[in-house]
Amino acid sequence: MKGFKPNKSIVIAVACTAMLTFSATYSVMKYSDLKKLKEFQLLAEAEHLVAKHFYYDASDSEKLVDSAVSGYISALEDPYSRYQSIKQTEERKDSHAGLKTGIGITVSGREDGYMEIVEVNPKSPAEKAGLQAGDIIKKLDGSDVAEMGFDDAVSAIKNGEVDSVIRITAEREGNAIDFDVKREKIDIITASSEMVSDDTGLIRITQFNDKTPEQVKNCFDECISKGAKGIIFDVRNNGGGLVTAVEECLDPLLPEGKIAVAIYKDGKEETIVSSDAEETDIPMTVIMNGNSASGAELFAASLHDFKGAELVGETSYGKGIMQDTFSLSNGSTVVLTVAEYKTTKSDCYHGIGLKPDYEVLPAEGDKDVQLEKAMEVIKAKIS
């Protein structure tokens, strides 16, 4: 049988089309782009080999792609850059919005392995179902809590879908009672306050999300209404959060002007915190420790630099770099470090931390010597 001889005109037409296509493609691609295209071909080759030869089931392509992209970003060796799957992205959005899925209880572990409810949030699913502080949680959907372990039991309560129901068997006054509790999106409480003396208010901020500014304002107003002439902000163990939330919390406290800037890879400088003409003249102090990081450090540094608020406690964590979140086509996201930031009056504290004006190490036992020192400092400013 004679081999097929293609029409010469067809061959020329195909060759011309290929050349035109290559020319058009090459005109918009740099050499580095072509090189990367060749390198990414390795992933396609690996996928082909897995599909053809791998003995076990590898049909979960979404999981494989998630792992591949996650590995690519983790190879940057930056602890703050990461890949977030679709589920992780949604959870992060809820966290930034100040929401979490749960039933609205705070629990503590017991020596016998069970959990005791120490607080039930008002108007929460738990309160609606009838759970009370002091109830001892013995079973979750029929599984013994002591056998599950504390961490797994807490995860079992929190990690269900919104509107799903968990059956909680709790002991109250020696009686076992079943409660069917529906999980809901509930507000994350990030700011709380109390009067620590007749003229001093304490505002604790645990993180900065979209709901934090309103909560901080409410705490501040409540302290003032109770006679506070000085405010202590406690950002110990606050790992940071949204810069926009930090800005909103600072705005009513600080004088008008540019407060903090970000400096990007290309040297571009951008204002990330500014304040209007409204400000407070009330004396302030900030307590921090080695776990006060990122936005918490920016909050403390801004109050220190622009209002003279003394810093009490321990040197802070030292995270002065900013991340941005970029969406991918399937709804997942990549978080990348994009800039460093600082107040306009001091240097970036990344890798160094903020040094306290009054260094106070925590004491053993229940005595809060850092708070005591902060109260001493604020008293001197009030008088």
C-alpha positions, 0 to 999 in steps of 0.5 A: 500500500502506497503512503499518503501524499498530502497536497502540497498547497495544503502543507504550505497553508498549514505551515503558514498558519502555524507560523502566523500563530507562533508569531502572534503568540511570540509577539505577546510573550517574553522569553521568560513566559515561554520558559515558564510555559515549558516548566509548567509542562512538567505538571501536565506530564506528571498528571498524565503519568498519574492518570495512566499508571497510578494504582490507587484512585486519583479521581479527586482532581480538585484536591490534587490541584489544590495541593499543587498550587499550595506547594507552589506558594509554600515554596516561596518560603514566606510564612505569610503567603499561602494558597486558600482553597474555596472552602478556606476562602469562604471561611476567611471571608466570614472571619474578616466579616466578623462571623463564625459558624457555631452555636454560641458557647464557651467551654472548658475541659474537665478532669473527667474528659467532659466539657463544661459550658462556662458561658452562653452568648445571649440570643445564640442558638445554644440559648434558644435551645435551652443550654445553660452555663454549668451544663456538662456536655457528655455526648455529641450526636451520640458520641462520648465526649471523653472518648473524642477528646477536647479538641475533636469535640470542639471541632465537632460542634463548630465545623458543621454546615450552617443550619445543620443540627447537632444533638448535645447530651448535657448533664444538669443537676444529675439528669441527662438532657438532649438538646438539638441545636442548629448551627448559625453564623454568629458574631465574633466578639473582638472587643470587650470593656470593663472599669478597672477603677473609678476613673479608668476603663479597660478595652480588650481587643482580640483581633481586627475584623469588620465588626471590631470598629463598632465594638471598640466604639461601643466599649469606649463610649460605655467607659466614658459614660461610666466616668472613665478619664483614661483608657487602657487598650489591651492588645495582648495575644492579638494577632492582627487582622484587617488594616481597614479595621485598624484605621477605623478604630484609630480614626476617632482617637488620633489627630488629622493627617496621614498616620501609616504608609505601606511601601511596595516592591517598586518603591511606591508608597501608599497611605493605609491609615489616615485620620480626620479632624475628630480626635479624643484628648483622653489619656491612653495606654496600651498593654502588649506582649510577644503575641501582639502582632501585625495590626495590633502592633500598628494600632499600638505604634500609632497611638504611641506616635500620635497620642503619646500613649505609653506601651506597657508589657513585653516587646511585640511580635514584630510583623510589619509586612502586609498581605493582599488576597488575589482571586483565582478563576475557580473561587480559591485565592492566593495570599501574598506578602506585597509590602512593608508598613510603618507609621509616618513617625517611626521605622518599620518594626518588622523582625524587631517588634515594638519596645515597651516604654515600661517592660513588665514580664508576666507574673506566675499566678493570677496577678496581672502585673502588666495591667497593674503597671498600665493603671499606674501609668494612666493614673499619673497622666490623669492626675 
